[in-house]
C-alpha cells in the first residue's frame, strides 16, 4: 500500500514504448545497500535511453486512475495521510539509516 513505485521492468517497458532505444537501468544507492528488498523494489534507479526520432511519444497512456480536478474527500485525504505517515515511520525504523551531522 505504501510502496507505489513501479518495478524495474515497468520503467524499461515505458521507455521502450515511448520510442527510446538502448534503454539501460542502473541501480543507485548508498554503498551499504545491497540488492533488491523482499518487496521487489530497489533503493533507486536511473533509466536512460536514446530517442532517435523527433516528435511526439508513441506511448499512449490510458486514463488517469484518479480525477485530480475534483476536490479530495477529506476522509480519504486523512486516511492516506495517516497511512503514509505510519508506513514512512515503519520504513525509516526498519530500513533507514539516521545520520547526525
N, C-alpha and C positions, 0 to 999 in steps of 0.2 A: 504494500500500500504506500510505502514511503519511498521506495526506490523506483521512480518512474522513468529512469534513464533508459534509452534504447540499448540493445546489445550490440556488440561489435559488428555482427553480421548485418544488422539493420542499417548502421551507418554506411557500411560499404555498399549495400544494395541501393540506398538512396543516392549516393554519389554516382553510381553507375547509371541508374535510371535518369539522372539529371544530365547525362551526357559526358561525364568525366571518364577519362581513360587512365590507365596506370594508377589506379586507386590504391593507396597504401595507408595502413593504420599502424600507428606507433603508440605503444603504451608509454605513458608518462606517469611519474610519481616519485615520491621520495625513495632513497636507497633502501630503507628498511622494509619497504613494501614489496612483497613477492607474490606475483601471480594473480589468479582470479579468486575472488571470495566465493563462498558456498552459494551465494545468491546469483552468481553468474556474471557479476559486473566487475569492471576494473576500476582502479583508482581514478584514472583519467586517460584520455587518448587524444591524439592528433590525427586527423584524417586529411590527406592531401590527394590531389589528382590533377590531371591536365585536361582542360576543356579545349578541344581542337577547333570547334566551330563556334562562331559568334551567334548571338540571338537568344531567344527565349529558351528556357529549360524545357526539355521534352517530358520532364517529370510532371505527372498530373496527380496532384494531391486531392484526396476526397474532401468532403465537407468536414468542417471542424466538429469535433465531438461535443463541444460546448459553445453556446452562443454568448460571446463576451460582450455583445452590445446590450444585453438585458441586465437589469440590476441583479446583484447577487443576493440570494436568500440569506438573511442574517444568521439563521440557524446553520445552514450549510457552511457559511464562512467560519463561524465559530468552531464547528466540528473539524473542518480542515485545518484551522489554525492550531487547535489543541492537539490533533493527531500529528501534525508536522512538528510541533514543539516536543512532544513526547518521543517521537521517532528520532529527531535530531539529538535529543539528550541521550537516548539509548546508543545511538551511533557513536557519539563522542566518548561516552563512558566505556563502550566495548571495543571500539576500533581506533579511536583517536589518540593523538599524542599531544599533550599540552606542553607548550614551551614558554617559559617565562624569560623575559629579557631584562 
